[in-house]
């Protein structure tokens, strides 16, 4: 009998998980959005090593293969540098620059990948340090949801892109169902 109750509870919890109840409600709070604490920077690095993040990087690389970038690619919100390094290895013809607002994150990226061809520079997504029409491809993964003014960031992408340039944003929604976060935790 106890086995049946456990099984019923498991089925009920599974049903809730698949229903995705409830939605996450994560407001934009600029003071929370900048990982200025060393502990938070280290946590981003640990999370970047999770299996689910390797899968996400693989998805980004497959999209880039499909889109065939050339010239200069900028990874906005590059964090600890895993994707920028992977792009520089997978696309040796590209000039890759990783941008992040947090200098400690960039120091970590440089420590993580001392031999990478990617360059790491400090910059805010609303003030990309390139001239108008200079960049061939702008990429951002798992950073867009942190930005206080995403619309301004998109305008900035447009400003720096050459005519015919491309951009790709891959990011979870701020109101994802909790099951996504549970799955990410399980797949770490």
C-alpha positions, 0 to 999 in steps of 0.5 A, a space after each residue: 500500500 505504501 508503494 502505491 501512495 509513493 507512486 501516486 505522489 510521484 505521478 502527481 509531482 511529475 504531472 505538476 512538473 510537466 504542466 510547468 506550474 508555476 511560471 517563474 516571475 523574475 523582475 528586471 532589477 539592475 542591481 541583481 543583474 550584474 554579477 559583481 560578487 566573486 562568489 557569483 562570478 565563480 557560480 557562473 563559471 560552475 554553471 557554464 560547465 554543466 552538461 545543459 550548458 554544453 548542450 546549449 553551446 552545441 546548439 549555438 555552434 550548429 546555428 552558426 554553422 547553418 548561418 555561415 558567419 564570416 569576418 568579425 563576430 562579437 559575443 555580447 555577454 560572453 561571461 566566462 568565455 566558453 562559447 567565444 572560445 568554442 567559436 574561435 576553435 570551430 570557425 578559425 576564419 572568424 575574428 571573435 571578440 567576447 564582450 562582458 560588462 563585468 571585468 571579473 568575468 572577463 579575467 576569468 574568461 582569460 584564465 579559462 582560455 589563455 590560448 584562445 584566439 578570441 579576444 575579451 573586452 569589457 563593454 555594456 550591451 548598450 554601448 558596444 565599442 565598435 564603429 557603426 557598420 563594423 561587425 559582421 555577426 553579433 551573438 548573445 546567449 544566456 545574457 539577454 535576460 539580464 539586460 535592463 534595456 533589451 530594446 536599446 541593446 538590439 538597437 546597438 546590435 543594429 548600429 554596429 552591424 554591417 549592411 547584411 550583417 546578422 545577429 543571433 540571440 539565444 536566451 531563456 524567457 524570464 517567465 519560463 516554467 519551473 520545470 525548465 530550471 528543474 531540468 537544468 539542475 538535474 542535467 548539471 
